[in-house]
Amino acid sequence: MHFLILADNYYPTPLANSICLQSYLDEFKRAGHQCTIINRVDDGVKLERTDDIFSFKCLKRPSYKPPFNTFYKVARLFLYPYVYKRLVCAYYNKIMQMDLSQVDVILSVCNPIESVLAALKIKKKFPQIKQVVYNVDTLSDFRLQPIERICCPLWRKLAYKVEKEVFAQADLTIILRSHKGFYSEGKYKAYSEKLLFQEVPLLKIGETASSSGNGHSIYAGRFYKSFREPSVLLNLFKNTRLPLDIFTTKNYSDSLKKSSQTSDNINVSEYIPEEELNEVLKRSGILVSIGNKSSNMFPSKTVTYVAMCKPIIHIFHDDIDPVVDYLKDYPDVLFVDLRNSLENNRAMVAEFCSKEHPQIDAKEVAKRYGTSTPKYCATELLNRIKCF
């Protein structure tokens, strides 16, 4: 089969969703399938042409100067999900430049939603092409902070209108398993045969597992205002003898370096390429993850951590964090509940980081988390596509 993939920031520096896509594509190619990628990149990114990746530049959202940016933010409260028509057209035009007579399956990623909508426009002209949607970041299954909850019922209603269109027209939609409860009930039951629930396909133990470490704890991931704040991590390590290395986005890296939230034992760096980061993770002593507050969104980095076979500290806010359930069978993990006192949590972290940790059996981890391997997820997807 020939897959046409609609991606976002896939190359040269892939983001989380595109890293997941790479795992599928590698397995597709090993199985003898052809893959072509259409890739949106941000302004400032150099367009590098390869034989199977066709990139284009387009903003994900319109850019307005004051005071129009304020009007735009207010308008978006009543326009959910916001669809940037220029981006839909950019994806569509790029697709139409391909030889679609040779394409069997279009696989689009639901972040941005514009790639999915462009793919569905293609379906009207080329109904023989199968449509698969990788719905990593769902539109409806979210938890909001108090101020936003005023708009929550409206947003869910508007989101369902888009989801209904996508689920009805797509031949198959992949959704992370952490959202299975939400998308298996009520009005979504009508689409149950067209939904495939999977784990994040990033478990590559054979390539990553390492028992040695340099004694440093590492957090590699994004921070977000309101639901994944850096302070919940920094408060546990600040002014201790526990070395902590942080790799995050440029905006947070720059702001943390200038702030008083860090101390001499905490080193903050900007993201490095995925392959380099994996080498740094291999040399680390302990891996640290942070769950999202009031959300069952599943960070893909969790699976990368498990593949390293290192001790893990997971910081969580509440009982709906899906990472707690995912890591409950992991051989060496410390759960830090932020509802407990900071003093107790700091003591637990200090003890965990200071003690000797036995080597984790990579084969046992592979057995427990087999449904998170690229081969398992890609094979399951290919088998479903063959049934169309």
C-alpha positions as CSV (number, residue, x, y, z in Angstrom):
1,M,0.0,0.0,0.0
2,H,1.0,3.6,-0.5
3,F,0.4,5.9,2.5
4,L,0.1,9.6,2.2
5,I,0.7,11.2,5.6
6,L,-0.4,14.7,6.5
7,A,1.9,15.8,9.3
8,D,2.9,18.9,11.3
9,N,6.5,19.7,12.1
10,Y,7.6,16.2,11.1
11,Y,10.9,17.3,9.7
12,P,13.6,18.4,10.3
13,T,12.8,18.6,14.1
14,P,9.7,16.4,14.9
15,L,7.3,17.3,17.7
16,A,5.5,14.8,19.9
17,N,2.7,13.8,17.4
18,S,5.2,13.4,14.5
19,I,7.5,11.3,16.6
20,C,4.6,8.9,17.1
21,L,4.0,9.0,13.3
22,Q,7.6,8.1,12.7
23,S,7.2,4.9,14.6
24,Y,4.2,3.9,12.5
25,L,6.0,4.8,9.3
26,D,9.1,2.9,10.1
27,E,7.0,-0.2,10.7
28,F,5.0,0.4,7.5
29,K,8.2,0.6,5.5
30,R,9.6,-2.6,7.1
31,A,6.4,-4.3,6.0
32,G,7.0,-3.2,2.4
33,H,4.6,-0.3,2.2
34,Q,5.4,3.1,0.6
35,C,5.1,6.3,2.6
36,T,5.0,9.9,1.4
37,I,4.7,12.8,3.9
38,I,3.2,16.2,3.5
39,N,4.7,18.3,6.3
40,R,3.7,21.8,7.6
41,V,6.5,23.7,9.2
42,D,6.7,27.0,11.1
43,D,8.1,30.2,9.6
44,G,11.8,30.3,10.2
45,V,12.3,26.6,9.6
46,K,14.5,25.9,6.6
47,L,12.6,23.8,4.0
48,E,14.7,20.8,3.2
49,R,13.5,18.6,0.3
50,T,13.8,14.9,0.6
51,D,12.5,12.1,-1.7
52,D,9.5,11.3,0.4
53,I,8.8,14.5,2.5
54,F,7.2,17.5,0.9
55,S,7.2,20.5,3.3
56,F,5.4,23.8,3.1
57,K,5.3,26.9,5.4
58,C,2.0,28.2,6.8
59,L,1.1,29.6,10.2
60,K,-1.2,27.3,12.4
61,R,-3.1,30.4,13.5
62,P,-3.5,33.9,12.0
63,S,-1.3,36.6,13.6
64,Y,-2.8,39.9,14.6
65,K,-1.3,43.0,16.2
66,P,-2.9,44.9,19.1
67,P,-5.7,45.6,19.6
68,F,-7.0,43.1,17.0
69,N,-5.2,40.2,18.8
70,T,-7.5,40.8,21.8
71,F,-10.6,40.7,19.6
72,Y,-9.3,37.4,18.1
73,K,-8.8,35.8,21.5
74,V,-12.3,36.8,22.6
75,A,-13.8,35.5,19.3
76,R,-12.1,32.1,19.8
77,L,-14.1,31.6,23.0
78,F,-17.1,31.1,20.8
79,L,-15.3,29.4,17.9
80,Y,-14.2,25.9,18.9
81,P,-12.4,24.2,17.4
82,Y,-11.0,27.2,15.5
83,V,-10.3,26.3,11.9
84,Y,-7.8,28.3,10.0
85,K,-9.1,28.1,6.4
86,R,-5.8,29.2,4.9
87,L,-4.1,26.2,6.5
88,V,-6.9,23.8,5.2
89,C,-6.3,25.2,1.7
90,A,-2.5,24.8,2.1
91,Y,-2.8,21.1,3.0
92,Y,-5.4,20.6,0.2
93,N,-3.3,22.2,-2.5
94,K,-0.2,20.3,-1.5
95,I,-2.2,17.0,-1.6
96,M,-3.5,17.8,-5.0
97,Q,0.0,18.1,-6.3
98,M,0.5,14.4,-5.6
99,D,-0.3,11.6,-7.9
100,L,-3.3,10.4,-6.0
101,S,-4.0,7.6,-8.4
102,Q,-1.1,5.8,-6.6
103,V,-2.3,6.5,-3.1
104,D,-4.2,3.9,-1.1
105,V,-4.5,5.5,2.3
106,I,-4.4,9.1,3.6
107,L,-3.3,9.2,7.3
108,S,-4.0,12.7,8.8
109,V,-3.1,13.9,12.3
110,C,-5.8,15.7,14.3
111,N,-3.4,18.4,15.4
112,P,-3.9,20.5,13.5
113,I,-7.5,19.7,12.7
114,E,-7.0,21.4,9.4
115,S,-5.0,18.5,8.0
116,V,-8.0,16.2,8.7
117,L,-10.5,18.6,7.1
118,A,-8.3,18.8,4.0
119,A,-8.1,15.0,3.8
120,L,-11.9,14.8,4.0
121,K,-12.2,17.3,1.1
122,I,-10.0,14.9,-0.9
123,K,-12.3,12.0,0.0
124,K,-15.2,13.7,-1.9
125,K,-13.1,13.7,-5.1
126,F,-11.3,10.4,-4.5
127,P,-13.6,8.1,-2.6
128,Q,-11.5,5.1,-3.3
129,I,-8.7,6.4,-1.1
130,K,-9.1,5.2,2.5
131,Q,-9.1,7.8,5.2
132,V,-7.4,7.2,8.6
133,V,-7.3,9.9,11.3
134,Y,-4.7,9.9,14.1
135,N,-6.7,11.6,16.8
136,V,-4.0,12.0,19.4
137,D,-5.2,15.4,20.8
138,T,-9.0,14.9,21.1
139,L,-11.4,17.8,20.7
140,S,-14.0,16.8,23.3
141,D,-12.3,14.9,26.1
142,F,-10.7,17.6,28.1
143,R,-10.7,19.1,31.6
144,L,-10.7,22.9,32.1
145,Q,-9.7,25.4,34.7
146,P,-12.6,27.2,36.5
147,I,-12.6,30.3,34.3
148,E,-12.8,28.3,31.1
149,R,-15.5,26.0,32.4
150,I,-18.1,28.6,31.5
151,C,-17.5,27.8,27.9
152,C,-17.0,24.1,28.3
153,P,-20.6,23.0,27.4
154,L,-20.5,25.2,24.3
155,W,-17.1,23.9,23.3
156,R,-18.1,20.3,23.7
157,K,-21.2,20.8,21.6
158,L,-19.2,22.6,18.8
159,A,-16.5,19.9,19.0
160,Y,-19.0,17.1,18.6
161,K,-20.2,18.7,15.4
162,V,-16.7,18.4,13.9
163,E,-16.1,15.0,15.4
164,K,-19.4,13.7,14.1
165,E,-18.3,14.7,10.6
166,V,-14.8,13.2,11.0
167,F,-16.0,9.9,12.5
168,A,-18.7,9.5,9.9
169,Q,-16.5,10.1,6.9
170,A,-13.2,8.6,8.0
171,D,-12.8,4.9,7.5
172,L,-10.9,4.6,10.9
173,T,-10.0,6.9,13.7
174,I,-7.1,6.1,16.1
175,I,-7.6,7.4,19.7
176,L,-5.3,7.1,22.6
177,R,-6.4,4.4,25.1
178,S,-6.6,6.9,27.9
179,H,-9.7,8.4,26.2
180,K,-11.4,5.1,25.7
181,G,-13.9,5.6,28.5
182,F,-15.1,8.9,27.1
183,Y,-15.4,7.7,23.5
184,S,-17.0,4.4,24.2
185,E,-20.2,5.8,25.7
186,G,-23.4,7.7,24.7
187,K,-23.5,9.3,21.3
188,Y,-20.1,7.9,20.4
189,K,-21.3,4.3,20.4
190,A,-22.6,4.8,16.9
191,Y,-19.0,5.0,15.7
192,S,-17.5,2.2,17.8
193,E,-16.6,0.0,14.8
194,K,-14.7,2.8,13.2
195,L,-12.6,3.7,16.3
196,L,-9.3,2.0,17.3
197,F,-7.9,2.7,20.8
198,Q,-4.1,2.4,21.1
199,E,-1.3,3.2,23.4
200,V,1.5,5.7,22.3
201,P,3.7,3.6,19.9
202,L,7.1,4.6,21.3
203,L,8.3,1.6,23.3
204,K,11.7,0.7,21.7
205,I,13.5,-1.1,24.5
206,G,16.0,-2.9,22.3
207,E,17.4,0.5,21.1
208,T,17.2,2.4,24.4
209,A,17.5,0.3,27.6
210,S,20.5,1.0,29.8
211,S,21.1,0.2,33.4
212,S,24.0,2.6,34.2
213,G,23.4,6.3,35.1
214,N,25.2,9.5,36.1
215,G,23.1,10.2,39.1
216,H,21.3,13.1,37.5
217,S,17.5,13.3,37.4
218,I,16.1,14.5,34.1
219,Y,12.8,16.1,33.0
220,A,12.4,16.3,29.3
221,G,9.1,17.8,28.2
222,R,6.9,20.8,27.8
223,F,5.5,23.1,30.5
224,Y,2.1,24.6,30.2
225,K,0.5,27.4,32.1
226,S,-2.3,26.2,34.5
227,F,-2.0,22.5,34.0
228,R,1.7,21.5,33.9
229,E,3.6,24.3,35.7
230,P,7.4,24.1,36.2
231,S,7.0,25.1,39.8
232,V,5.6,21.7,40.8
233,L,8.9,20.2,39.7
234,L,11.3,22.9,40.8
235,N,9.8,23.0,44.3
236,L,10.9,19.4,44.8
237,F,14.5,19.9,43.8
238,K,15.3,23.5,44.5
239,N,18.1,24.1,47.0
240,T,18.9,20.4,47.4
241,R,21.9,18.3,46.6
242,L,20.0,16.5,43.9
243,P,21.2,17.4,40.4
244,L,18.3,18.0,38.0
245,D,18.5,18.6,34.3
246,I,15.6,20.1,32.4
247,F,15.1,20.0,28.6
248,T,12.1,22.1,27.5
249,T,10.8,24.6,25.0
250,K,12.8,27.8,24.3
251,N,10.2,30.2,25.9
252,Y,10.3,28.3,29.3
253,S,14.0,27.6,29.0
254,D,14.8,31.3,28.7
255,S,12.3,32.4,31.4
256,L,13.5,29.8,33.9
257,K,17.1,30.7,33.5
258,K,16.3,34.3,34.4
259,S,13.9,33.5,37.2
260,S,14.6,32.9,40.9
261,Q,12.8,29.5,40.7
262,T,15.9,27.5,40.1
263,S,19.1,26.9,42.1
264,D,22.7,25.8,41.5
265,N,21.7,22.1,41.4
266,I,19.2,22.7,38.5
267,N,20.3,23.0,34.9
268,V,17.8,24.2,32.3
269,S,18.4,23.7,28.6
270,E,16.5,24.1,25.4
271,Y,15.2,21.1,23.6
272,I,17.8,19.1,21.6
273,P,17.0,16.7,18.7
274,E,15.3,13.5,19.7
275,E,18.2,11.2,19.0
276,E,20.6,13.3,21.1
277,L,18.0,13.6,23.9
278,N,17.6,9.8,24.0
279,E,21.4,9.5,24.5
280,V,21.1,12.0,27.4
281,L,18.3,10.0,28.9
282,K,20.3,6.8,28.7
283,R,23.1,8.4,30.7
284,S,20.7,9.7,33.4
285,G,20.0,8.2,36.8
286,I,16.3,9.0,37.2
287,L,13.6,10.2,34.8
288,V,11.0,12.7,36.0
289,S,7.5,13.1,34.5
290,I,4.7,15.5,35.3
291,G,1.0,14.7,34.8
292,N,-1.4,17.2,33.5
293,K,-3.7,18.9,36.0
294,S,-7.4,18.0,35.7
295,S,-6.8,16.2,32.4
296,N,-6.6,12.7,31.1
297,M,-4.3,13.6,28.2
298,F,-1.4,11.1,28.1
299,P,2.1,12.6,27.5
300,S,3.9,10.5,24.9
301,K,7.2,11.0,26.7
302,T,5.9,8.6,29.4
303,V,6.4,5.6,27.0
304,T,9.9,6.9,26.0
305,Y,10.8,6.9,29.7
306,V,9.5,3.3,30.2
307,A,11.6,2.2,27.3
308,M,14.8,3.5,29.0
309,C,14.3,1.0,31.9
310,K,15.3,3.7,34.5
311,P,13.8,4.6,37.8
312,I,10.9,7.0,37.3
313,I,9.4,9.8,39.4
314,H,5.9,10.7,38.4
315,I,4.4,13.9,39.8
316,F,0.6,14.0,39.6
317,H,-2.2,16.4,40.6
318,D,-5.3,14.2,40.9
319,D,-6.9,10.8,40.4
320,I,-7.7,11.2,36.7
321,D,-4.1,11.3,35.6
322,P,-3.8,8.3,33.1
323,V,0.0,8.1,33.7
324,V,-0.6,6.8,37.2
325,D,-2.6,3.8,35.9
326,Y,0.0,3.2,33.1
327,L,2.9,3.2,35.4
328,K,1.3,1.1,38.2
329,D,3.0,-2.0,36.9
330,Y,6.4,-0.4,36.3
331,P,9.1,-2.1,38.4
332,D,10.7,1.1,39.9
333,V,8.5,4.2,40.2
334,L,7.8,6.8,42.8
335,F,4.4,8.6,42.7
336,V,4.5,12.1,44.1
337,D,1.0,13.3,44.9
338,L,0.8,17.1,44.9
339,R,-2.1,17.0,47.3
340,N,0.3,15.9,50.0
341,S,2.6,18.4,51.8
342,L,5.6,19.8,50.0
343,E,7.8,18.8,53.0
344,N,6.8,15.2,52.8
345,N,7.1,15.1,49.0
346,R,10.6,16.6,49.1
347,A,11.7,14.0,51.6
348,M,10.3,11.2,49.5
349,V,12.1,12.5,46.4
350,A,15.4,12.9,48.2
351,E,15.2,9.4,49.6
352,F,14.3,7.9,46.2
353,C,17.1,9.8,44.4
354,S,19.7,8.9,47.0
355,K,19.1,5.1,47.3
356,E,20.6,2.3,45.2
357,H,18.2,1.1,42.5
358,P,18.3,-2.5,41.2
359,Q,18.7,-3.1,37.5
360,I,15.3,-3.2,35.7
361,D,14.7,-6.3,33.6
362,A,14.2,-5.0,30.1
363,K,12.5,-8.2,29.0
364,E,10.0,-7.9,31.8
365,V,9.2,-4.3,30.8
366,A,8.8,-5.3,27.2
367,K,6.4,-8.1,28.3
368,R,4.3,-5.7,30.5
369,Y,4.1,-2.9,28.0
370,G,4.0,-4.9,24.7
371,T,0.9,-3.0,23.4
372,S,3.0,0.2,23.3
373,T,5.6,-1.0,20.8
374,P,5.6,0.4,17.2
375,K,5.3,-3.1,15.8
376,Y,2.2,-4.0,17.8
377,C,0.4,-0.7,17.0
378,A,1.4,-0.6,13.3
379,T,0.4,-4.3,12.8
380,E,-2.9,-3.7,14.5
381,L,-3.6,-0.7,12.3
382,L,-2.5,-2.5,9.1
383,N,-4.8,-5.4,9.9
384,R,-7.8,-3.0,10.4
385,I,-7.0,-1.3,7.1
386,K,-6.9,-4.6,5.2
387,C,-10.5,-5.2,6.5
388,F,-11.9,-2.1,4.8
